[in-house]
Amino acid sequence: MSDLLPLFPLPSVVLFPGVFLPLHIFEPRYRAMVADALATDRLIGMTLLRDGWQDDYDGQPPVYAVGCVGLITHSEKLPDGRYNIILRGLDRFRIIDEDHTRPYRRARTEAVSDPVLTDADRDALRGYRVRLETRLSTPDTDGGIDPRAAAAMSDDDLTNALSQYLDLEPIEQQALLEQPSIPARAAALLELLDMKAFLTGGQAGSASAH
């Protein structure tokens, strides 16, 4: 990770390790960011804007401290200077402080590493995976992920892909990103899905009672 990581703060996008993210870059400051990244290490730090960002979007509105580094795996520069890029999530990071000497924000960061999993952790993760794959069999919870493709993913990649692709609020995804380990993220994701299913069922029941 470079000393100063370019930051791309967005209000509704959370990137997870191992997951791909297509982006259309049109603002001048972020066009400059992509051009600089392509000329160097191709790394961009995705981070989520905190609530209230609308009041200072063109400045430096506050962001969540934990984000995910993305590697530009594909890029297309359009004739008018815009870019279409694809990022692949690499590692999580925590912002230490920011540099504002360029049109876009950069940050000094530290890596947020996942702990080495024990055999018990792996066993627990496999159990969570079974429950997550069961979720994929319901149309309202599939997140656009083909169950056959999911079967080919590792436990880690499936957990991260569902965390990113399921229909969750950005703040919920941010909470998942900040979980201390993959098993903790899988457990939190299942709890979140269970809660949403319960609330949806409860609302349906209340409506039918009337």
C-alpha positions as CSV (number, residue, x, y, z in Angstrom):
1,M,0.0,0.0,0.0
2,S,1.5,3.4,-1.0
3,D,2.2,6.1,1.6
4,L,-0.7,8.2,0.4
5,L,-3.7,6.3,-0.9
6,P,-6.2,8.1,-3.2
7,L,-9.6,8.1,-1.7
8,F,-12.9,7.8,-3.6
9,P,-15.7,8.5,-1.1
10,L,-19.2,7.6,-2.2
11,P,-22.5,7.8,-0.4
12,S,-23.9,4.4,-1.4
13,V,-21.0,2.0,-2.3
14,V,-19.0,-0.3,0.0
15,L,-16.2,-2.4,-1.5
16,F,-15.2,-5.8,0.0
17,P,-12.0,-7.8,-0.4
18,G,-12.1,-10.1,-3.4
19,V,-15.2,-8.6,-5.0
20,F,-15.3,-6.7,-8.3
21,L,-16.9,-3.2,-8.6
22,P,-17.6,-1.4,-11.9
23,L,-17.5,2.4,-11.7
24,H,-18.1,5.3,-14.1
25,I,-15.9,8.2,-13.3
26,F,-17.1,11.6,-14.5
27,E,-16.1,14.3,-12.0
28,P,-12.9,16.1,-13.0
29,R,-11.2,15.6,-9.6
30,Y,-11.8,11.8,-9.8
31,R,-10.8,11.7,-13.5
32,A,-7.4,13.1,-12.2
33,M,-7.4,10.5,-9.5
34,V,-7.9,7.6,-11.9
35,A,-5.2,9.0,-14.3
36,D,-2.7,9.3,-11.5
37,A,-3.6,5.8,-10.2
38,L,-3.2,4.3,-13.7
39,A,0.2,6.0,-14.0
40,T,1.4,4.5,-10.7
41,D,0.2,1.5,-8.7
42,R,-3.5,1.4,-9.9
43,L,-4.8,1.5,-6.3
44,I,-7.8,3.5,-5.1
45,G,-9.2,3.5,-1.6
46,M,-13.0,3.2,-1.5
47,T,-14.7,4.7,1.5
48,L,-18.2,5.5,2.6
49,L,-19.4,9.0,3.2
50,R,-21.0,9.7,6.6
51,D,-24.5,11.0,6.9
52,G,-24.7,14.7,6.2
53,W,-22.2,14.6,3.3
54,Q,-24.7,16.5,1.1
55,D,-23.7,19.8,2.8
56,D,-20.1,19.6,1.7
57,Y,-19.9,17.1,-1.1
58,D,-17.6,19.3,-3.2
59,G,-15.2,19.7,-0.2
60,Q,-14.0,17.0,2.3
61,P,-17.2,15.7,4.0
62,P,-16.5,13.1,6.8
63,V,-16.1,9.5,5.8
64,Y,-15.9,6.2,7.8
65,A,-12.4,5.5,8.8
66,V,-12.4,1.9,7.5
67,G,-12.5,1.3,3.8
68,C,-11.2,-1.2,1.2
69,V,-8.4,-0.8,-1.3
70,G,-9.3,-1.5,-4.9
71,L,-7.0,-2.5,-7.7
72,I,-8.0,-1.1,-11.2
73,T,-8.1,-4.3,-13.2
74,H,-9.7,-2.8,-16.3
75,S,-10.0,0.8,-17.5
76,E,-11.5,2.6,-20.5
77,K,-10.9,6.3,-21.1
78,L,-13.8,7.8,-23.1
79,P,-13.3,10.6,-25.7
80,D,-14.6,13.3,-23.3
81,G,-12.2,12.3,-20.5
82,R,-14.5,10.2,-18.4
83,Y,-13.5,6.6,-17.4
84,N,-15.1,3.3,-17.0
85,I,-13.1,1.2,-14.6
86,I,-13.4,-2.1,-12.7
87,L,-11.9,-2.4,-9.3
88,R,-11.1,-5.6,-7.5
89,G,-11.2,-5.3,-3.7
90,L,-7.9,-6.2,-2.0
91,D,-7.4,-5.3,1.7
92,R,-9.1,-3.2,4.2
93,F,-7.5,-0.1,5.6
94,R,-8.0,2.5,8.3
95,I,-7.5,6.2,7.6
96,I,-4.9,7.8,9.9
97,D,-4.9,11.3,8.4
98,E,-5.6,13.0,5.1
99,D,-3.7,15.1,2.5
100,H,-5.6,17.7,0.6
101,T,-2.8,19.0,-1.7
102,R,-4.4,17.6,-4.8
103,P,-7.9,18.0,-6.3
104,Y,-8.9,14.7,-4.8
105,R,-8.4,13.4,-1.3
106,R,-5.5,11.2,-0.3
107,A,-4.9,9.5,3.0
108,R,-2.1,8.0,5.1
109,T,-3.5,4.6,6.1
110,E,-2.8,1.4,8.0
111,A,-3.8,-2.1,6.9
112,V,-6.6,-3.8,8.7
113,S,-5.7,-7.4,8.6
114,D,-8.0,-10.4,9.1
115,P,-6.8,-12.8,11.8
116,V,-5.5,-16.2,10.9
117,L,-8.4,-18.6,11.3
118,T,-8.3,-21.6,13.5
119,D,-9.8,-25.0,12.6
120,A,-12.8,-24.1,14.8
121,D,-13.2,-20.8,12.9
122,R,-13.2,-22.6,9.6
123,D,-15.8,-25.1,10.8
124,A,-18.0,-22.3,12.0
125,L,-17.6,-20.5,8.6
126,R,-18.6,-23.6,6.7
127,G,-21.7,-23.8,8.8
128,Y,-22.5,-20.2,8.0
129,R,-21.9,-20.9,4.3
130,V,-24.5,-23.6,4.3
131,R,-27.1,-21.2,5.7
132,L,-26.0,-18.4,3.2
133,E,-26.3,-20.8,0.3
134,T,-29.8,-21.7,1.5
135,R,-30.6,-18.0,1.3
136,L,-29.6,-18.0,-2.3
137,S,-32.5,-20.3,-3.2
138,T,-35.0,-17.6,-2.4
139,P,-35.6,-15.1,-5.2
140,D,-35.7,-12.0,-2.9
141,T,-32.3,-12.8,-1.3
142,D,-30.2,-14.0,-4.2
143,G,-28.4,-10.7,-4.8
144,G,-28.1,-11.6,-8.5
145,I,-25.6,-14.4,-7.7
146,D,-26.1,-17.6,-9.5
147,P,-26.1,-20.5,-7.0
148,R,-23.9,-22.5,-9.3
149,A,-21.3,-19.6,-9.3
150,A,-21.6,-19.4,-5.5
151,A,-20.8,-23.1,-5.2
152,A,-17.5,-22.4,-6.9
153,M,-16.5,-19.6,-4.5
154,S,-14.4,-20.0,-1.4
155,D,-16.1,-19.4,2.0
156,D,-14.4,-16.1,2.3
157,D,-15.3,-14.9,-1.3
158,L,-18.9,-15.9,-1.0
159,T,-19.3,-14.1,2.3
160,N,-17.8,-10.9,0.9
161,A,-19.7,-11.1,-2.4
162,L,-23.0,-11.5,-0.6
163,S,-22.1,-8.6,1.7
164,Q,-21.6,-6.4,-1.3
165,Y,-24.3,-7.6,-3.7
166,L,-27.3,-8.2,-1.5
167,D,-29.8,-5.5,-1.2
168,L,-28.5,-3.9,2.0
169,E,-28.3,-0.4,3.2
170,P,-24.8,1.2,2.8
171,I,-24.5,1.6,6.6
172,E,-25.3,-2.1,7.0
173,Q,-22.6,-3.0,4.5
174,Q,-20.1,-0.7,6.3
175,A,-20.8,-2.5,9.6
176,L,-20.2,-5.8,7.8
177,L,-16.9,-4.5,6.4
178,E,-15.8,-3.5,9.8
179,Q,-16.3,-7.0,11.3
180,P,-13.1,-8.3,12.8
181,S,-13.0,-11.5,10.8
182,I,-14.7,-13.4,8.0
183,P,-16.6,-15.7,10.3
184,A,-17.8,-12.7,12.3
185,R,-18.9,-11.1,9.0
186,A,-20.8,-14.2,7.9
187,A,-22.5,-14.4,11.3
188,A,-23.4,-10.7,11.2
189,L,-24.7,-11.0,7.6
190,L,-27.0,-14.0,8.6
191,E,-28.3,-12.1,11.6
192,L,-29.0,-9.1,9.4
193,L,-30.9,-11.2,6.9
194,D,-32.8,-13.0,9.6
195,M,-33.8,-9.6,11.1
196,K,-35.0,-8.3,7.7
197,A,-37.0,-11.5,7.0
198,F,-38.6,-11.2,10.4
199,L,-39.5,-7.6,9.9
200,T,-40.9,-8.3,6.4
201,G,-42.9,-11.2,7.7
202,G,-44.2,-9.1,10.6
203,Q,-45.2,-6.2,8.4
204,A,-47.0,-8.6,6.1
205,G,-48.8,-10.2,9.0
206,S,-49.9,-6.8,10.3
207,A,-51.2,-5.8,6.9
208,S,-53.2,-9.0,6.5
209,A,-54.8,-8.6,9.9
210,H,-56.4,-5.4,8.7
